[in-house]
Amino acid sequence: MKIGLIGLGRMGMNMARRFMQGGHEVVALNRSSEKTNQLAGEGAAPAYSFKELVYTLEQPRIIWVMLPAGKPTDAAVTRLGELLAPGDTIIDGGNTYYKDDIRRAQELEEKDIRYMDAGVSGGIWGLEEGYCTMVGGSVDQFRRIEGIFRALAPQDGYMYCGEVGAGHFTKMVHNGIEYGMMQAYAEGFALLDDSPYGESMNFADLAGVWNRGSVIRSWLLELTGMAFHKSTRLEELEGYVDDSGEGRWTVQQAVDTGTPIPVLALSLFERFSSRRNDDFRNRLLAALRREFGGHAVRSKE
């Protein structure tokens, strides 16, 4: 198949390479031409405008949008909606909020343009390992273009999840689980580090041992071991942890449906805590202990 790909960032570039390795033709468009030209040197057809991208593809067209969620993706989908023809397909492969997928699909349906959402996980390792892909949209359309998902994913690493929005909804939950797993590993190794045995223990080796038959083995634990191989105690890093937004959507969804997810919610709030120096909450806690019990407090110099 011939695929248009918009966005050659950290994941988009390697996804394009993965498509080409799978035997598909890629027409690439990026905001800056440098990456477009780089991929063209590897066999892709370059495009330098939305019009050029659309006109280079034959109908029915397939265009994969790999841009930051929100306004950049909205703008790209709107522009494509002005240029594409009935029967063409837009796939959003970014970290989009699933309700945005539903809105876009409804808007494009009036023009008989198909819309699909693909939640993609794999990060910087996707080119080598493949991208786990969760797909939402029409099941008939999924079957028609299934080959591109097969090329992108490792063996048995893609799934049709349901109607429009289901792919990104599933990816949202996936990322919520990821937050919880990362928090659990971080807390466990912190407990070891604070123990009488922590100073002499090789955490990289321990991560490797736990990945040999243990019930807590995982790829995240492999990455933990790799991080400790690079730096035994990560002293050069600041303990500031950002979030992509999907953890927040996961918690909001739980509020909407009344689903108890305390571990996933707390892992998100821990990320918020990591960004706050001299936290007001802790100052108030110290003040309250002083007021009711006369406990000592530490004053700023």
C-alpha positions as CSV (number, residue, x, y, z in Angstrom):
1,M,0.0,0.0,0.0
2,K,0.9,3.6,-0.4
3,I,0.7,5.7,2.8
4,G,1.0,9.4,3.5
5,L,2.6,10.2,6.8
6,I,2.5,13.6,8.4
7,G,5.0,14.2,11.2
8,L,8.5,12.8,11.3
9,G,9.2,13.3,15.0
10,R,10.7,10.9,17.5
11,M,8.2,8.1,16.7
12,G,7.0,9.2,13.2
13,M,10.3,8.8,11.5
14,N,10.9,5.3,12.7
15,M,7.3,4.4,12.0
16,A,7.8,5.5,8.4
17,R,10.9,3.3,8.2
18,R,8.9,0.4,9.7
19,F,6.2,0.8,7.0
20,M,8.9,0.8,4.3
21,Q,10.5,-2.3,5.7
22,G,7.1,-4.0,5.5
23,G,7.0,-3.3,1.8
24,H,4.7,-0.2,1.8
25,E,5.4,3.1,0.0
26,V,5.6,6.2,2.1
27,V,4.9,9.8,1.1
28,A,6.4,11.9,3.9
29,L,5.5,15.4,5.1
30,N,7.1,17.2,8.0
31,R,7.0,20.8,9.2
32,S,10.7,21.2,8.6
33,S,12.0,19.8,5.3
34,E,15.3,18.5,6.8
35,K,13.7,15.3,8.0
36,T,11.6,14.9,4.9
37,N,14.7,15.1,2.8
38,Q,16.4,12.6,5.1
39,L,13.6,10.1,4.8
40,A,13.5,10.7,1.0
41,G,17.2,9.6,0.9
42,E,16.0,6.3,2.5
43,G,13.4,5.7,-0.2
44,A,10.3,7.7,0.8
45,A,8.6,10.1,-1.6
46,P,8.9,13.6,-0.2
47,A,6.0,16.1,0.0
48,Y,6.4,19.7,1.2
49,S,2.8,20.8,1.5
50,F,-0.6,19.2,2.4
51,K,-1.7,19.7,-1.3
52,E,1.4,18.0,-2.6
53,L,1.0,15.1,-0.2
54,V,-2.7,14.5,-1.2
55,Y,-2.0,14.8,-4.9
56,T,0.9,12.4,-4.7
57,L,-1.3,9.7,-3.4
58,E,-3.8,7.7,-5.4
59,Q,-7.4,7.2,-4.3
60,P,-8.5,5.8,-2.0
61,R,-5.8,7.6,0.0
62,I,-4.5,6.5,3.4
63,I,-2.9,9.3,5.5
64,W,-1.4,8.7,8.9
65,V,-1.1,11.8,11.1
66,M,1.6,11.5,13.7
67,L,1.6,14.9,15.5
68,P,1.2,16.2,19.0
69,A,-2.4,15.8,20.4
70,G,-4.7,18.7,20.4
71,K,-4.4,21.8,18.2
72,P,-1.6,20.5,15.9
73,T,-3.6,17.3,15.1
74,D,-6.9,19.1,14.9
75,A,-5.4,21.6,12.4
76,A,-3.9,18.8,10.2
77,V,-7.2,16.8,10.2
78,T,-9.2,19.9,9.3
79,R,-6.9,20.7,6.4
80,L,-7.0,17.2,5.1
81,G,-10.7,17.2,5.3
82,E,-10.7,20.2,2.9
83,L,-8.4,18.3,0.4
84,L,-9.4,14.6,0.5
85,A,-12.1,12.9,-1.5
86,P,-14.9,10.5,-0.5
87,G,-13.5,7.1,0.4
88,D,-10.1,8.4,1.6
89,T,-8.9,7.5,5.1
90,I,-7.3,9.6,7.9
91,I,-5.6,7.7,10.8
92,D,-4.5,9.6,13.9
93,G,-1.6,7.7,15.5
94,G,-0.8,10.3,18.2
95,N,-1.8,10.3,21.8
96,T,-5.2,11.8,21.2
97,Y,-8.1,12.1,23.7
98,Y,-10.7,9.6,22.5
99,K,-13.6,12.1,22.5
100,D,-11.7,14.2,20.0
101,D,-11.6,11.1,17.7
102,I,-15.4,10.8,17.9
103,R,-15.9,14.5,17.1
104,R,-13.6,14.4,14.1
105,A,-15.1,11.2,12.7
106,Q,-18.6,12.8,12.9
107,E,-17.3,15.9,11.1
108,L,-15.6,13.9,8.3
109,E,-18.5,11.5,7.9
110,E,-20.4,14.4,6.2
111,K,-17.8,14.3,3.5
112,D,-17.6,10.5,3.3
113,I,-14.0,10.5,4.6
114,R,-13.1,7.7,6.9
115,Y,-11.4,8.3,10.2
116,M,-9.5,5.8,12.3
117,D,-7.6,6.1,15.6
118,A,-4.5,4.1,16.4
119,G,-3.0,4.1,19.9
120,V,0.7,3.2,19.4
121,S,3.2,2.1,22.1
122,G,6.8,1.4,21.5
123,G,8.7,4.6,21.9
124,I,12.3,4.8,20.7
125,W,12.5,1.0,20.4
126,G,9.7,0.7,17.9
127,L,11.8,0.4,14.8
128,E,13.6,-2.6,16.1
129,E,10.9,-4.2,18.2
130,G,7.7,-3.1,16.4
131,Y,4.9,-0.8,17.7
132,C,2.1,-2.3,19.7
133,T,-1.0,-0.9,18.0
134,M,-4.6,-0.5,19.2
135,V,-7.0,0.5,16.5
136,G,-10.4,2.1,16.5
137,G,-12.8,2.7,13.6
138,S,-14.9,0.8,11.1
139,V,-14.2,-2.9,11.2
140,D,-14.6,-3.1,7.4
141,Q,-12.0,-0.3,6.9
142,F,-9.7,-2.0,9.4
143,R,-9.8,-5.2,7.5
144,R,-9.2,-3.4,4.2
145,I,-6.0,-1.7,5.4
146,E,-4.9,-4.2,8.0
147,G,-1.6,-4.8,6.2
148,I,-0.3,-1.4,7.4
149,F,-1.0,-2.3,11.0
150,R,0.6,-5.7,10.5
151,A,3.8,-4.0,9.2
152,L,4.0,-1.5,12.0
153,A,3.5,-4.0,14.9
154,P,5.5,-7.0,16.1
155,Q,3.9,-10.4,15.5
156,D,0.5,-10.5,17.0
157,G,1.1,-7.0,18.3
158,Y,-1.9,-5.2,16.9
159,M,-5.6,-5.4,17.7
160,Y,-8.9,-4.0,16.4
161,C,-10.5,-2.6,19.6
162,G,-13.9,-1.3,18.4
163,E,-15.5,1.7,16.8
164,V,-13.9,5.2,16.5
165,G,-12.2,6.2,19.8
166,A,-11.6,2.7,21.0
167,G,-8.0,2.6,20.0
168,H,-7.0,5.8,21.8
169,F,-9.3,4.9,24.8
170,T,-7.4,1.5,25.1
171,K,-4.0,3.3,24.8
172,M,-5.1,5.8,27.5
173,V,-5.8,2.9,29.9
174,H,-2.5,1.3,28.8
175,N,-0.6,4.5,29.8
176,G,-2.4,4.7,33.1
177,I,-1.3,1.1,33.9
178,E,2.2,2.2,32.8
179,Y,2.2,5.0,35.3
180,G,1.3,2.6,38.1
181,M,4.0,0.0,37.1
182,M,6.7,2.7,36.9
183,Q,5.7,4.1,40.3
184,A,5.8,0.6,41.9
185,Y,9.3,-0.1,40.5
186,A,10.5,3.4,41.7
187,E,9.1,2.9,45.2
188,G,10.5,-0.7,45.5
189,F,14.0,0.4,44.5
190,A,13.8,3.4,46.8
191,L,13.0,1.1,49.7
192,L,16.0,-1.0,48.8
193,D,18.2,2.1,48.5
194,D,17.2,3.2,52.0
195,S,17.9,-0.2,53.5
196,P,21.0,-1.4,55.3
197,Y,21.7,-3.5,52.2
198,G,21.2,-0.7,49.6
199,E,24.7,0.7,49.4
200,S,26.3,-2.5,48.4
201,M,23.6,-3.9,46.2
202,N,23.9,-3.7,42.4
203,F,20.5,-2.6,41.2
204,A,21.2,-3.3,37.5
205,D,22.0,-7.0,38.4
206,L,18.9,-7.2,40.6
207,A,16.7,-5.9,37.8
208,G,18.2,-8.6,35.6
209,V,17.5,-11.3,38.2
210,W,13.9,-10.2,38.7
211,N,13.4,-10.5,34.9
212,R,14.4,-14.2,35.0
213,G,11.2,-16.0,35.9
214,S,10.0,-13.5,38.6
215,V,6.3,-12.6,38.6
216,I,7.2,-8.9,38.3
217,R,9.3,-9.3,35.2
218,S,8.5,-6.8,32.3
219,W,10.1,-4.7,29.6
220,L,9.9,-1.7,32.0
221,L,12.1,-3.7,34.4
222,E,14.5,-4.3,31.5
223,L,14.7,-0.6,31.0
224,T,15.2,-0.1,34.7
225,G,18.2,-2.4,34.5
226,M,19.5,-0.5,31.5
227,A,19.2,2.8,33.4
228,F,21.1,1.5,36.4
229,H,23.8,0.1,34.1
230,K,24.3,3.7,32.8
231,S,24.3,5.2,36.3
232,T,24.3,3.1,39.4
233,R,22.2,5.5,41.5
234,L,21.0,8.0,38.9
235,E,22.7,10.9,40.8
236,E,22.9,13.1,37.7
237,L,19.2,13.2,37.3
238,E,16.7,15.6,38.9
239,G,13.6,13.9,40.3
240,Y,11.2,15.8,38.1
241,V,8.7,13.6,36.3
242,D,6.5,15.0,33.6
243,D,3.3,13.5,32.2
244,S,1.9,13.3,28.7
245,G,-1.7,13.9,29.6
246,E,-3.0,10.4,29.2
247,G,-2.7,9.7,32.9
248,R,-4.9,12.7,33.6
249,W,-7.5,11.4,31.1
250,T,-7.4,8.0,32.7
251,V,-8.2,9.4,36.1
252,Q,-10.9,11.7,34.7
253,Q,-12.5,8.7,33.0
254,A,-12.5,6.8,36.3
255,V,-14.3,9.8,37.9
256,D,-16.9,9.8,35.0
257,T,-17.6,6.1,35.4
258,G,-17.2,5.8,39.1
259,T,-14.4,3.2,38.7
260,P,-12.0,2.9,41.6
261,I,-8.4,3.2,40.4
262,P,-6.4,4.3,43.5
263,V,-3.0,3.0,42.3
264,L,-3.2,4.7,38.9
265,A,-4.5,7.9,40.4
266,L,-1.8,8.1,43.1
267,S,0.9,7.4,40.5
268,L,-0.3,10.5,38.6
269,F,-0.4,12.6,41.7
270,E,3.1,11.5,42.6
271,R,4.3,12.9,39.3
272,F,2.7,16.2,40.3
273,S,4.5,16.1,43.6
274,S,7.9,15.6,41.9
275,R,7.6,19.1,40.3
276,R,7.0,21.0,43.5
277,N,9.8,22.4,45.5
278,D,9.1,23.9,49.0
279,D,5.5,22.5,48.7
280,F,2.8,24.6,50.4
281,R,1.1,21.4,51.7
282,N,4.2,20.4,53.6
283,R,4.6,23.8,55.1
284,L,1.0,23.7,56.4
285,L,1.6,20.2,57.8
286,A,4.6,21.4,59.7
287,A,2.7,24.4,61.0
288,L,-0.2,22.3,62.2
289,R,2.1,19.9,64.1
290,R,3.6,23.0,65.7
291,E,0.2,24.4,66.6
292,F,-1.4,21.4,68.1
293,G,1.6,19.7,69.6
294,G,4.4,22.2,70.0
295,H,6.5,20.1,67.6
296,A,9.7,21.7,66.3
297,V,9.7,23.1,62.8
298,R,12.5,24.1,60.4
299,S,12.6,27.7,59.4
300,K,14.0,29.0,56.2
301,E,17.3,30.9,56.5
